[in-house]
Amino acid sequence: MGKTVLTGKHFWYGNIAIAEGAIAAGCRFFGGYPITPASEIAEHISKRFPEIGGIFVQFEDELASMAAILGASWAGAKSMTATSGPGLSLMMENLGLGVMMEVPTVVVNIQRGGPSTGLPTLTAQGDVMQAKWGSHGPYEIIALSPDSPQEAFDLTIRCFNLAEKYRVPVILLASETVGHSAGKVIVPPENEIELIDRKKPTVPPEEYLPYKPDEDLIPPMAYAGEGYAICTTGLTHNEKGYPDVSAETQEKLVRRLNDKIRKHMEEIVDVEEENMEDAKIAVVSYGQVSRPVKRAVKMAREDGIKVGSIKLITIWPFAENVIRKWAKQVELFIVPELNYGQIYLEVKREVAGNSETVLVPRMGGKLITPQEIYREIKKVSKK
């Protein structure tokens, strides 16, 4: 058996860091299908899992992959898949099934240019709204976005912890540039990696109800085969897990599925704020765009411009309280994105007319440079 967690300093591509982060988080089942630019995750895990007792299966398509990781999670394994654009579209029906059945699992999306086949080898941030609203019905999801190989490793572990804690599929919303960028990754000693496992039942099997929540709105989860009676379905169901399509049960269940995320937003939402104390302009970014933003803000402050940055690590649920707080001080928000405006619209909504909001869009698979963001900061600072 090989070493489970490769501690120490490494020079890894983002996709390799994601694979190693999953292993460090305790993932032992991967179901997937090759797709550019995410394939290196599956390739790396296919080599590493036999060394550590994990199970890797390449399925016939993304629909089967998503279904399989839900089943593996019910069997007690921490599970994941990795895909991109068109593959994520195919997973959306079963992602909704995972939300309804409250299955902890992780879906990695290495974003590429779209729509459709689009730009398979070039970067984008066009799947932000798909991550939130891609499946049907009202629900809440958790999505995180890394900006580097180090964050790719760290946030993959956090995705698993959030999935286990809140019994929900969690999306790592990375991008081609992060997946294919190489950089230093420091893996801490195994005993310093904080891991969370799902809550287990404390009642005897004859008293267990698979969907009876605790006060935190999250039901304990028994594994299939542990002696507990388990019924689970994509239909509206009662606390026994039995189908119950009454309006009252639908209201109770769906409200809880949403509230178990919404009422824990303070614990889930993570942002990094820099130079916001005196900022009159704020640049809101996420993922790979956060890195040129950091440099652009530094350049602008050297020119005497009162500008700060808000880096969204958690994309969903959206950091609405953070934006509302700074909208009382900031006169103008700039949102650079590798799309035509997705998080920009969320910022604009939360600003609610109290500040101006400016989009700096970029398509075509190219990065936004620090100089371009700096020029936009200078331009708006003269208004």
C-alpha positions, 0 to 999 in steps of 0.5 A: 500500500502506498502513502495515503497523504503525500505530506510536505512541499510539492509542485503540482498542477491544480488538477493534481492538487484536487485529486490529492486533496480528495485523497487527504479528505478521505475520498475512496470512491471516484466515478467519472468520465473523461473530459477536457480540461478535467481528465487529469483528476481522474487519471491521477486518482486511477493511479493512486486509488489502488495504492490506498484501497480506493475504488475508481470506476470510469463509467459510460457517461456523466449520468452514470457517474453522478448516480454512482457517487450517490450510491457509493455515499449511501454505502458509506464512502466519501465519493466524488466525480470531476467534469467540465461544461457539457458533462456538468449539464448531463449530471444536473438531474442526478445532482438534484436527486442528491439534493433531495436524498441529502447525499454528501458528495463532491462534484468538481467542475473545471470550467471551460469556454461555452456554450455547448462544446465551446472552447474545450481547452480554454478557460472561463467562469461561465458555469456559476449560475449553472452550479446554483440553478442547474437542476430543477426546483427550489434548493440550496447548494454549496460551491467554492472557487479556488484561485491556485493549486494550493487553494485547489488542494485546501478547498477540495478538503473543505468541500468534503467537510461541508458535504458531510456536515450539511448532507448536500452535494458540494461543487468545487467550481474551478477553471481551466487555468487553475486546473492546468496551472502549476505551483507550490502546494504545501500538504500539512501532516495528516494529523493536522488536516481537519476532517468532518464525517457525517452524523450517525444515528444515536437511536436504536434501529427500530427508532431510526427515521432516515429524514428526521432532522436534529435541531440543526435541520440535518438528519443523522445518516446511517449507511446501507448495510448497518442494520438500519431500515433505509428508504430514500427517493427523489419523490417528496418524502416524509421522515421515514423516507416514504413517498408523500406527495402532499402539499404539506409534506412538500412545504415542510421538506423543501423548506428544510432543505433550503433552511439547513443551508440558509440558516448556517450561512455564517458558518459556510460563507468564506471571503477574503477582504483586503484594504477595505477599511477606507475603500471607496471602490471595491473589486469583487472577484473569485477564482483565478481572477482574484490573482490579477485583482490583487496586483491591480489593487496594489498598483491603484493604492500606490497611486493614492486611490482608495480601493479594496478587494473582496475575494469570494471563496464561497460562491454559493450561498452568496456572501450577501451580508458582506456586500450589504455591509460594504455597500454602506461605505463603498461608492462603486463596486467593480466585478471582473469575470470571465463571462458576461456577468453572473456574480456581477448581477448578484453584487448589483442585487445586494447593493440595491442601488446604494452604490454603482456596480460596474462589470468588467467582462472577458470571454474568448478563453483569455485571462484578465490582466492586472493592467486591465483591471487597474485601468478600470479602477483609474477610470472609475475613480475619476467619476 
